[in-house]
Amino acid sequence: MSDTTSSTDRFNEEKSAFTVRGSDAPDIEAGVAAIRNVLATLPLRPGVYRMQDAKGDVLYVGKAKALKNRVGNYVQVSRLPKRIARMVAQTRSMTIVTTNTESEALLLEAQLIKRYRPPYNVLLRDDKSFPFILLREDHAFPRVQKHRGARRAVGQYYGPFASAGSVTRTLNALQKLFLLRSCTDSFFANRSRPCLLHQIKRCSAPCVDRIAKEDYAELVSDAKAFLGGKSTQVQKKLGEQMSVAAEAMDYELATILRDRLRALTFIQGTQAINAEGIGDADVFALANRSGVMGIQAFFIRGGQNWGHRSFFPAHTAEVPEEEVLAGFLMQFYEEVPPPKLVLLDRVLPEAVLIEAALTEKAERKVQLKQPQRGDQVKLVAQASRNAIEALDRRLAESTTQGKLLSEVADLFELEGPPGRIEVYDNSHIMGTNMVGAMIVAGPEGFRKGAYRKFNIKRPETAAGDDFAMMREVLERRFARLEKEDPERTSGEWPDLLLIDGGKGQLSAVCAVLEEMGVQDVPVVGISKGPDRNAGREHFHMPGGRESMLPLNSPVLFFLQRLRDEAHRFAIGAHRAKRAKAFTANPLDDVPGIGPARKKALLMHFGTAKAVRAAALEDLQRAPGVSAAMARAIHDHFHAGG
């Protein structure tokens, strides 16, 4: 049985399948019989077919120019590769959807593979949503921000970027160059003085009228030109403005413009690849080591390198390289809008069909090309080298710690395996002896020399308020980082923050970091499951995303170990502080009292409590205590008079 789709509703399939009952055990004869029953109903039309096992789970999704011919190949068992024969032996039913064209079938195939993730299809494992830069224009003073997911906000979207790190670098460049705000509207509306970003020259502080609306609009226009690939035009404009300011002897403005010009020149010089004149393009190259394949992608927009990323598709054993790359491209562009040009390191057999499908999806011309000369060839060659190196690194990750960090990066969508993980926890008893703790881990394991404890000492931090304690800890930690290493060259900036807590704690931490202008450090909260059941931890990420891991997952054990180490260190610091408080002597806090004088006072009065209660005249009669010292001791314990 089959259905026909129109161009407007081609993805709204009506299920038309019939199931052949049978054993769950693989049986090649039963599989062929099930396919033959469906084959008798198939037309010579384009469409998509799904092969399903006895439970109805999808084994494979395929597309065809002529369904009857394509599906008919599966009953010729002697001609099938071993991998496909195994699939046929598990097949017990099929679902068929016909389409108007083969390109529609190709698009539907990619959509269904993404939905069902069948075990016999090549799968894009790293198919998380890609980050974009959003220049929001629903406010009088537009803001720049990182964006993932549906594009509901009003504004200009620029991307995709290869990773959150690529977005962050570009956002930092935008802030340094154009001083655009990145704060939320509520934060903007409640400012009475400029924030830290203005102080470090990354925002023009429109929230407190430090810049006119017209001047800010000009900065927004320059930012659009920069993101649109017109960095040379922006560079020329800044140079002219600097010259005019210098001639007018407005040296303060000239210095500001000079610093912005230097930032732009630095950014242009740090582009990893030369893509000038390419326009908008994606570059893909594939590397293969004994059936394990890696694909390297470069993202070029407006002639600028917006990052590169490695992908390692699953289920590639016994699959030709060209088929892997073709399947990867369709699944990749199911999520990401295709650019005008896609550069490849090889010619694909179905290149014309893929071009037609991507053109239909983008609603404009998309070209697939294997370049033969010029800068495009150099780009593809560089992508090929990167693909080989990335695959070699992947295969060389034989140490447990390296594998765990790579899987942590995949789980939390990091740019790469984290070199420095910081884990934070608090400890106190009924609000007393409050202490915050930070532990550090990396490829070499726990870095105990980098552990830090924070005595909670601000008067405004209420006793027992875990949120306020975490705020104080993070503000002190990152204020020091910003002061000591603003350019982040020391390796002391974390690649990942883990917080012992759920959504509330995570939101509080994200708010603190946003207020401090730290927007590029990934944060994850770890909360225990129902009844605080270890092993059922929930991992909370900004934006409301949550995930859990299987009970026997090595990554889960690793993250539990990090959390437990932070808890152990926090409790240890709290106990040490509590023990010190038990044995502390009030005389220790009196200025000018050393060990000898303290001993003399205790010998004279008997106890520290008696010293505290002594009258001024009694203190003056103590041996070794001058009149001035007696007055200082008395005033310390009787500050109220």
C-alpha positions as CSV (number, residue, x, y, z in Angstrom):
1,M,0.0,0.0,0.0
2,S,1.2,3.5,-0.6
3,D,0.4,7.2,-0.2
4,T,1.1,10.2,-2.4
5,T,2.3,13.5,-1.0
6,S,1.9,16.9,-2.5
7,S,4.6,19.6,-2.5
8,T,2.9,21.3,0.4
9,D,2.3,18.4,2.7
10,R,5.0,15.9,1.6
11,F,6.2,15.3,5.1
12,N,2.7,14.8,6.6
13,E,2.6,11.1,5.8
14,E,-0.4,8.9,6.3
15,K,0.8,5.6,7.7
16,S,0.1,2.8,5.3
17,A,1.8,-0.3,6.5
18,F,0.8,-3.9,7.1
19,T,2.7,-6.2,9.4
20,V,3.7,-9.8,8.7
21,R,3.6,-11.6,12.1
22,G,6.6,-13.7,12.9
23,S,9.4,-14.6,15.4
24,D,11.7,-11.9,16.7
25,A,14.7,-14.1,15.8
26,P,16.4,-13.2,12.5
27,D,15.1,-15.2,9.7
28,I,16.1,-14.4,6.1
29,E,13.2,-16.3,4.6
30,A,10.7,-14.5,6.8
31,G,12.2,-11.2,5.9
32,V,12.2,-11.8,2.2
33,A,8.5,-13.0,2.4
34,A,7.5,-9.7,4.2
35,I,9.3,-7.6,1.6
36,R,7.7,-9.6,-1.3
37,N,4.2,-9.0,0.2
38,V,4.8,-5.2,0.1
39,L,6.6,-5.3,-3.3
40,A,3.5,-6.5,-5.0
41,T,1.8,-3.2,-4.1
42,L,4.6,-0.8,-5.1
43,P,4.4,1.7,-8.0
44,L,7.3,2.9,-10.2
45,R,7.3,6.2,-8.4
46,P,9.7,8.1,-6.1
47,G,9.2,7.6,-2.4
48,V,10.6,6.6,0.9
49,Y,10.4,3.1,2.6
50,R,11.0,2.1,6.2
51,M,11.9,-1.5,7.1
52,Q,10.6,-2.6,10.6
53,D,11.3,-5.5,12.8
54,A,8.7,-7.7,14.6
55,K,8.2,-5.1,17.3
56,G,7.6,-2.3,14.8
57,D,10.9,-0.6,15.5
58,V,12.5,1.0,12.4
59,L,15.6,-0.8,11.1
60,Y,16.3,1.3,8.0
61,V,15.0,4.3,6.1
62,G,15.7,4.5,2.3
63,K,14.6,6.6,-0.6
64,A,14.0,5.5,-4.2
65,K,13.5,7.0,-7.6
66,A,11.3,4.0,-8.4
67,L,10.1,2.2,-5.3
68,K,9.3,-1.1,-7.0
69,N,12.7,-1.4,-8.5
70,R,14.6,-0.3,-5.4
71,V,12.7,-2.5,-2.9
72,G,12.9,-5.4,-5.3
73,N,16.7,-5.5,-4.9
74,Y,16.2,-6.7,-1.3
75,V,14.7,-10.0,-2.3
76,Q,17.8,-11.0,-4.3
77,V,19.5,-12.3,-1.3
78,S,22.6,-13.7,-3.0
79,R,23.5,-10.2,-4.2
80,L,23.2,-8.4,-0.8
81,P,26.1,-7.4,1.3
82,K,26.3,-9.1,4.7
83,R,25.2,-6.0,6.5
84,I,22.1,-5.6,4.4
85,A,21.3,-9.4,4.6
86,R,21.3,-9.1,8.4
87,M,18.8,-6.3,8.1
88,V,16.5,-8.2,5.7
89,A,16.6,-11.2,8.2
90,Q,15.2,-8.9,10.9
91,T,12.5,-7.2,8.6
92,R,8.9,-8.1,9.3
93,S,7.0,-5.1,7.9
94,M,7.5,-2.0,5.8
95,T,6.0,1.5,5.6
96,I,5.8,3.2,2.2
97,V,5.4,6.9,1.4
98,T,5.4,8.1,-2.2
99,T,6.5,11.6,-3.2
100,N,6.2,13.8,-6.3
101,T,10.0,13.9,-7.0
102,E,13.1,12.1,-6.0
103,S,14.5,15.2,-4.3
104,E,11.4,15.3,-2.1
105,A,12.1,11.7,-1.2
106,L,15.7,12.6,-0.3
107,L,14.5,15.3,2.0
108,L,11.9,13.1,3.7
109,E,14.5,10.3,4.1
110,A,16.8,12.7,6.0
111,Q,13.9,13.8,8.2
112,L,12.8,10.3,9.0
113,I,16.4,9.2,9.8
114,K,16.7,12.0,12.2
115,R,13.4,11.0,13.8
116,Y,13.9,7.3,14.1
117,R,17.7,6.9,14.2
118,P,17.6,3.4,12.6
119,P,20.5,1.0,13.4
120,Y,21.2,0.3,9.7
121,N,21.4,3.9,8.5
122,V,24.6,6.0,8.6
123,L,23.8,8.4,11.5
124,L,25.1,11.9,12.3
125,R,25.8,11.4,16.0
126,D,26.7,15.0,16.6
127,D,23.3,16.3,15.4
128,K,22.8,18.8,18.3
129,S,21.4,22.2,17.3
130,F,24.1,24.6,16.1
131,P,24.6,28.0,17.7
132,F,23.9,31.2,15.9
133,I,24.5,34.9,16.8
134,L,21.2,36.8,17.1
135,L,21.2,40.6,16.8
136,R,17.8,41.3,18.4
137,E,16.0,44.2,17.0
138,D,12.9,44.3,19.2
139,H,14.4,47.0,21.5
140,A,15.4,50.6,21.0
141,F,19.0,49.4,21.7
142,P,19.5,46.1,19.9
143,R,21.5,43.4,21.8
144,V,23.8,40.6,20.6
145,Q,23.4,37.1,22.0
146,K,24.1,33.5,21.4
147,H,21.0,31.6,20.1
148,R,20.0,28.0,19.6
149,G,16.7,26.5,18.6
150,A,13.6,28.0,16.9
151,R,14.0,31.5,15.4
152,R,11.1,33.2,17.0
153,A,12.8,36.4,18.2
154,V,12.8,39.5,15.9
155,G,16.2,40.2,14.6
156,Q,19.1,39.1,12.3
157,Y,20.5,35.6,12.7
158,Y,24.1,34.8,11.7
159,G,25.4,31.3,11.5
160,P,25.7,28.4,11.9
161,F,28.9,28.5,14.0
162,A,30.9,25.4,14.6
163,S,30.6,25.5,18.3
164,A,29.7,27.6,21.3
165,G,33.3,28.6,21.5
166,S,33.2,30.0,18.0
167,V,30.2,32.1,18.9
168,T,31.8,33.3,22.0
169,R,34.9,34.5,20.2
170,T,32.8,36.4,17.6
171,L,30.6,37.9,20.4
172,N,33.7,39.0,22.2
173,A,35.0,40.6,19.0
174,L,31.6,42.4,18.5
175,Q,31.8,43.7,22.0
176,K,35.3,45.0,21.7
177,L,34.7,46.4,18.3
178,F,31.2,47.8,18.4
179,L,30.5,48.0,22.2
180,L,27.0,46.5,21.8
181,R,25.1,45.4,24.8
182,S,24.6,41.7,25.6
183,C,22.5,42.0,28.7
184,T,18.8,41.0,29.0
185,D,16.1,43.7,28.7
186,S,15.2,43.4,32.4
187,F,18.9,43.8,33.4
188,F,19.1,46.8,31.0
189,A,16.0,48.5,32.5
190,N,17.2,48.3,36.1
191,R,20.7,49.7,35.8
192,S,21.6,52.9,37.6
193,R,25.3,52.8,36.8
194,P,27.4,51.1,34.1
195,C,28.2,47.4,34.6
196,L,31.6,45.7,34.5
197,L,31.5,45.3,30.7
198,H,31.5,49.1,30.3
199,Q,34.4,49.4,32.6
200,I,36.5,46.9,30.6
201,K,35.4,48.7,27.4
202,R,33.1,46.0,26.0
203,C,29.8,48.0,26.1
204,S,28.9,51.5,25.4
205,A,26.4,51.6,28.4
206,P,23.2,52.7,26.6
207,C,21.4,51.6,29.8
208,V,22.5,54.8,31.6
209,D,22.6,57.1,28.5
210,R,26.4,57.0,28.0
211,I,25.7,56.9,24.2
212,A,23.0,58.6,22.0
213,K,20.5,56.4,20.3
214,E,21.7,57.5,16.9
215,D,25.3,56.7,17.7
216,Y,24.3,53.3,19.0
217,A,22.4,52.7,15.8
218,E,25.5,53.4,13.8
219,L,27.4,50.8,15.9
220,V,24.7,48.3,15.1
221,S,25.0,49.1,11.4
222,D,28.8,48.5,11.6
223,A,28.3,45.2,13.4
224,K,25.9,44.0,10.7
225,A,28.5,44.9,8.1
226,F,31.2,43.0,10.0
227,L,29.0,39.9,10.3
228,G,28.0,40.2,6.7
229,G,31.7,39.9,5.7
230,K,32.5,43.5,5.1
231,S,35.2,43.8,7.7
232,T,37.5,45.7,5.3
233,Q,34.8,48.3,4.9
234,V,34.5,48.6,8.7
235,Q,38.3,48.8,9.0
236,K,38.5,51.6,6.5
237,K,35.7,53.5,8.3
238,L,37.4,53.2,11.7
239,G,40.7,54.4,10.2
240,E,39.1,57.5,8.7
241,Q,37.3,58.3,12.0
242,M,40.6,57.9,13.9
243,S,42.3,60.3,11.6
244,V,39.6,62.9,11.9
245,A,39.7,62.7,15.7
246,A,43.4,63.0,15.7
247,E,43.3,66.1,13.5
248,A,40.7,67.6,15.8
249,M,43.0,66.9,18.7
250,D,40.3,64.7,20.3
251,Y,43.0,62.3,21.5
252,E,40.7,60.4,23.8
253,L,38.3,59.4,21.0
254,A,41.3,58.7,18.7
255,T,42.7,56.3,21.3
256,I,39.4,54.5,21.6
257,L,39.1,54.2,17.8
258,R,42.8,53.0,17.7
259,D,42.0,50.2,20.2
260,R,39.0,49.1,18.2
261,L,41.0,49.1,15.0
262,R,43.7,47.0,16.7
263,A,41.1,44.5,17.8
264,L,39.7,44.2,14.3
265,T,43.2,43.7,12.8
266,F,44.0,41.1,15.5
267,I,40.8,39.2,14.6
268,Q,41.5,39.3,10.9
269,G,45.0,38.0,11.7
270,T,43.8,35.1,13.8
271,Q,41.5,33.6,11.1
272,A,42.6,30.0,11.0
273,I,42.0,29.8,7.3
274,N,42.0,32.2,4.4
275,A,38.5,32.4,3.0
276,E,38.5,35.9,1.6
277,G,36.4,36.1,-1.6
278,I,34.7,32.8,-0.9
279,G,31.4,34.3,0.4
280,D,29.1,31.9,2.1
281,A,30.2,28.3,1.9
282,D,30.6,25.1,3.9
283,V,33.6,22.8,3.3
284,F,33.5,19.1,4.0
285,A,36.2,16.4,3.8
286,L,36.1,12.8,4.9
287,A,38.9,10.6,6.4
288,N,38.7,6.8,6.8
289,R,40.6,4.5,9.0
290,S,39.5,0.8,8.7
291,G,35.9,1.7,8.4
292,V,35.9,4.4,11.1
293,M,35.2,7.7,9.4
294,G,35.5,11.3,10.4
295,I,34.2,14.3,8.6
296,Q,35.7,17.8,9.0
297,A,33.5,20.8,8.4
298,F,34.6,24.5,7.9
299,F,31.9,27.2,8.1
300,I,32.5,30.2,6.0
301,R,30.1,33.2,6.0
302,G,30.9,36.4,4.3
303,G,34.4,35.3,3.7
304,Q,35.0,34.8,7.4
305,N,35.9,31.6,9.2
306,W,33.1,30.9,11.7
307,G,34.8,27.8,13.0
308,H,35.4,24.2,12.2
309,R,34.0,21.0,13.7
310,S,34.7,17.3,13.5
311,F,31.9,14.7,13.1
312,F,32.1,11.0,13.5
313,P,29.1,9.3,11.9
314,A,27.9,6.0,13.4
315,H,27.1,2.8,11.5
316,T,29.7,3.3,8.8
317,A,31.2,-0.2,8.7
318,E,30.9,-1.7,5.2
319,V,29.4,1.5,3.9
320,P,31.1,3.2,0.9
321,E,32.7,6.6,1.7
322,E,30.6,8.4,-0.9
323,E,27.4,7.0,0.7
324,V,28.5,8.0,4.1
325,L,29.2,11.6,3.0
326,A,26.0,11.9,1.1
327,G,23.9,10.6,4.0
328,F,25.8,13.0,6.4
329,L,25.1,16.0,4.2
330,M,21.3,15.4,4.1
331,Q,21.1,14.9,7.8
332,F,23.3,17.9,8.5
333,Y,21.2,20.2,6.4
334,E,18.0,18.9,7.9
335,E,19.0,21.1,10.9
336,V,21.1,23.8,9.4
337,P,20.2,26.1,6.5
338,P,22.5,25.3,3.5
339,P,24.7,28.1,2.1
340,K,25.0,28.9,-1.6
341,L,28.1,26.8,-2.0
342,V,29.1,23.4,-0.6
343,L,32.7,22.4,-1.2
344,L,33.6,18.7,-1.1
345,D,36.8,16.7,-1.3
346,R,35.2,14.2,-3.8
347,V,32.5,13.9,-6.4
348,L,29.3,12.2,-5.1
349,P,27.3,9.9,-7.4
350,E,24.1,11.7,-6.4
351,A,25.5,15.2,-6.4
352,V,22.8,16.5,-8.8
353,L,20.0,15.0,-6.7
354,I,21.5,16.4,-3.5
355,E,21.8,19.8,-5.1
356,A,18.2,19.7,-6.2
357,A,17.0,18.7,-2.7
358,L,19.1,21.4,-0.9
359,T,17.9,24.0,-3.4
360,E,14.3,23.1,-2.7
361,K,14.9,23.3,1.0
362,A,16.8,26.6,0.9
363,E,14.4,28.1,-1.8
364,R,17.4,29.3,-3.7
365,K,20.2,27.8,-5.7
366,V,22.7,25.6,-3.8
367,Q,25.8,24.2,-5.6
368,L,27.8,21.2,-4.7
369,K,31.4,21.4,-6.0
370,Q,34.7,19.6,-5.9
371,P,37.1,22.5,-6.7
372,Q,39.9,22.0,-9.1
373,R,42.0,25.2,-8.7
374,G,42.5,28.4,-6.6
375,D,41.7,29.2,-3.0
376,Q,38.8,26.7,-2.9
377,V,41.2,23.8,-3.5
378,K,43.4,25.1,-0.6
379,L,40.4,25.2,1.7
380,V,39.4,21.6,0.8
381,A,43.0,20.4,1.2
382,Q,43.1,22.0,4.7
383,A,39.8,20.4,5.6
384,S,41.2,17.0,4.5
385,R,44.3,17.4,6.7
386,N,42.1,18.4,9.6
387,A,39.8,15.4,9.0
388,I,42.8,13.0,9.1
389,E,44.3,14.6,12.2
390,A,40.9,14.7,14.0
391,L,40.3,11.0,13.2
392,D,43.8,10.0,14.4
393,R,43.2,11.9,17.7
394,R,39.9,10.2,18.1
395,L,41.4,6.7,17.6
396,A,44.3,7.6,19.8
397,E,42.1,8.5,22.8
398,S,42.9,5.2,24.5
399,T,43.2,6.5,28.1
400,T,40.1,6.3,30.3
401,Q,40.3,10.0,31.2
402,G,40.6,11.1,27.6
403,K,37.6,9.1,26.6
404,L,35.6,10.4,29.6
405,L,36.4,14.0,28.9
406,S,35.5,13.5,25.2
407,E,32.1,12.0,26.2
408,V,31.6,14.9,28.7
409,A,32.2,17.3,25.8
410,D,29.6,15.5,23.7
411,L,27.1,15.3,26.6
412,F,27.3,19.0,27.4
413,E,27.9,20.3,23.9
414,L,31.3,21.7,24.6
415,E,33.7,22.9,22.0
416,G,36.1,20.0,22.9
417,P,37.3,17.9,25.8
418,P,37.5,20.3,28.8
419,G,41.0,21.0,30.0
420,R,39.8,22.5,33.3
421,I,36.6,21.5,35.1
422,E,35.7,23.5,38.2
423,V,33.2,22.0,40.6
424,Y,31.6,24.2,43.3
425,D,29.8,23.2,46.6
426,N,28.8,24.9,49.9
427,S,28.9,23.6,53.4
428,H,27.5,24.9,56.7
429,I,25.4,23.8,59.7
430,M,22.3,25.9,60.4
431,G,24.1,28.8,58.7
432,T,27.2,28.7,61.0
433,N,30.8,28.4,59.8
434,M,29.8,28.9,56.2
435,V,32.4,27.9,53.6
436,G,32.4,27.5,49.8
437,A,34.6,25.1,48.0
438,M,36.0,24.7,44.5
439,I,37.8,21.6,43.2
440,V,39.5,21.3,39.8
441,A,39.9,18.4,37.4
442,G,41.4,17.9,34.0
443,P,43.0,15.4,31.7
444,E,45.5,14.5,34.4
445,G,42.8,13.9,37.0
446,F,42.2,16.0,40.1
447,R,44.4,19.0,40.4
448,K,44.5,19.3,44.2
449,G,47.0,22.2,44.1
450,A,44.3,24.3,42.4
451,Y,41.6,23.6,45.0
452,R,40.2,26.7,46.8
453,K,38.1,27.3,49.8
454,F,36.1,30.5,50.3
455,N,35.2,31.7,53.8
456,I,31.8,33.3,53.5
457,K,32.4,36.7,55.0
458,R,30.1,39.3,53.4
459,P,27.7,40.8,55.8
460,E,24.9,40.8,53.2
461,T,25.2,37.0,52.8
462,A,22.4,35.7,55.0
463,A,23.2,32.7,57.2
464,G,22.3,29.4,55.5
465,D,21.3,31.1,52.1
466,D,23.0,28.7,49.7
467,F,22.2,30.9,46.7
468,A,23.8,33.9,48.3
469,M,26.8,31.8,49.3
470,M,27.3,30.6,45.8
471,R,26.9,34.2,44.5
472,E,29.7,35.4,46.8
473,V,32.0,32.5,45.9
474,L,31.6,33.0,42.1
475,E,31.8,36.8,42.3
476,R,35.1,36.6,44.2
477,R,36.4,33.8,41.9
478,F,35.7,35.5,38.6
479,A,36.4,39.0,39.7
480,R,39.9,37.8,40.5
481,L,40.2,36.0,37.1
482,E,39.1,39.1,35.3
483,K,41.6,41.2,37.2
484,E,44.6,38.8,36.9
485,D,44.0,37.2,33.5
486,P,41.5,39.3,31.4
487,E,42.9,37.9,28.1
488,R,42.6,34.3,29.3
489,T,46.1,33.2,28.5
490,S,47.0,31.5,31.8
491,G,44.9,28.4,31.4
492,E,43.2,29.2,34.7
493,W,39.8,30.0,33.1
494,P,37.5,27.0,33.4
495,D,36.1,25.1,30.3
496,L,33.2,23.8,32.4
497,L,31.5,24.7,35.7
498,L,29.7,22.0,37.6
499,I,27.3,23.1,40.3
500,D,25.9,20.8,43.0
501,G,22.2,21.8,42.6
502,G,19.2,21.9,40.4
503,K,17.4,24.4,38.3
504,G,17.3,27.1,41.0
505,Q,21.0,26.9,41.8
506,L,21.8,26.9,38.1
507,S,19.7,30.0,37.4
508,A,21.3,31.8,40.2
509,V,24.8,31.0,39.0
510,C,23.9,32.0,35.4
511,A,22.6,35.3,36.7
512,V,25.8,36.0,38.6
513,L,28.0,35.2,35.6
514,E,25.8,37.4,33.3
515,E,26.1,40.3,35.7
516,M,29.8,39.9,35.6
517,G,29.9,39.8,31.8
518,V,31.1,36.1,31.8
519,Q,28.9,34.6,29.1
520,D,31.2,32.0,27.6
521,V,31.8,29.5,30.4
522,P,29.4,26.5,30.2
523,V,27.5,25.8,33.4
524,V,25.8,22.5,34.4
525,G,23.9,21.7,37.5
526,I,23.8,18.2,39.0
527,S,20.8,17.3,41.1
528,K,20.0,13.9,42.6
529,G,17.0,12.0,41.5
530,P,13.8,11.1,43.5
531,D,14.5,10.5,47.2
532,R,18.1,11.7,46.5
533,N,18.8,8.5,44.8
534,A,22.4,8.4,43.7
535,G,22.6,7.1,40.1
536,R,19.5,8.9,39.0
537,E,21.1,12.3,38.7
538,H,19.6,15.0,36.5
539,F,22.0,17.2,34.6
540,H,20.5,20.7,34.1
541,M,21.8,23.1,31.4
542,P,20.9,26.7,30.7
543,G,17.7,27.1,28.6
544,G,15.9,24.4,30.6
545,R,17.6,21.4,28.9
546,E,18.0,18.3,31.1
547,S,19.5,14.9,30.6
548,M,20.1,11.7,32.5
549,L,22.6,8.9,31.9
550,P,22.2,5.1,32.2
551,L,23.0,3.7,35.6
552,N,26.1,1.9,34.3
553,S,27.5,4.8,32.3
554,P,31.2,5.5,32.9
555,V,30.5,9.2,32.3
556,L,27.9,9.2,35.1
557,F,30.4,7.6,37.5
558,F,33.0,10.2,36.5
559,L,30.6,13.1,37.1
560,Q,29.5,11.6,40.4
561,R,33.1,11.3,41.4
562,L,33.7,15.0,40.6
563,R,30.6,16.0,42.6
564,D,31.5,13.8,45.5
565,E,35.0,15.2,45.6
566,A,33.7,18.8,45.8
567,H,31.3,17.7,48.6
568,R,34.2,16.0,50.5
569,F,36.4,19.1,50.1
570,A,33.6,21.5,51.2
571,I,32.8,19.4,54.3
572,G,36.4,19.1,55.2
573,A,36.9,22.9,54.9
574,H,33.7,23.4,57.0
575,R,34.9,21.0,59.7
576,A,38.3,22.6,59.9
577,K,36.6,26.0,60.3
578,R,34.3,24.7,62.9
579,A,37.1,23.0,64.9
580,K,39.1,26.3,64.8
581,A,36.0,28.1,66.0
582,F,35.8,25.7,69.0
583,T,39.4,26.3,70.0
584,A,39.6,29.9,69.0
585,N,40.6,32.4,71.7
586,P,38.8,35.8,71.8
587,L,42.2,37.4,72.6
588,D,43.5,36.3,69.1
589,D,41.4,39.0,67.5
590,V,42.7,41.8,69.7
591,P,45.1,44.0,67.8
592,G,48.6,44.2,69.3
593,I,48.2,41.0,71.4
594,G,51.0,38.6,70.8
595,P,51.6,35.1,72.3
596,A,53.6,36.4,75.3
597,R,51.0,39.1,76.3
598,K,48.1,36.6,75.7
599,K,49.8,34.1,78.0
600,A,50.4,36.8,80.7
601,L,46.7,37.9,80.6
602,L,45.5,34.3,80.9
603,M,47.8,33.6,83.8
604,H,46.5,36.8,85.6
605,F,42.8,36.5,84.9
606,G,42.5,32.7,84.5
607,T,40.3,32.7,81.3
608,A,39.7,34.6,78.2
609,K,36.1,35.2,79.4
610,A,37.4,36.9,82.5
611,V,39.7,39.1,80.4
612,R,36.7,40.2,78.3
613,A,34.7,41.1,81.4
614,A,37.5,42.9,83.2
615,A,37.2,46.6,83.9
616,L,39.7,49.0,82.5
617,E,41.4,49.5,86.0
618,D,41.8,45.7,86.4
619,L,43.4,45.4,82.9
620,Q,45.9,48.2,83.8
621,R,47.0,46.2,86.9
622,A,47.9,43.1,84.8
623,P,51.6,42.4,84.4
624,G,53.2,43.6,81.1
625,V,50.1,45.6,80.1
626,S,50.6,49.3,79.5
627,A,47.8,51.9,80.0
628,A,47.5,52.2,76.2
629,M,47.3,48.5,75.7
630,A,44.7,48.1,78.5
631,R,42.6,50.8,76.8
632,A,42.9,49.0,73.5
633,I,41.8,45.6,75.0
634,H,38.9,47.3,76.9
635,D,37.7,49.1,73.8
636,H,37.9,45.9,71.7
637,F,35.5,44.1,74.0
638,H,33.3,47.1,74.9
639,A,33.0,48.9,71.6
640,G,29.5,50.1,72.6
641,G,31.0,52.1,75.5
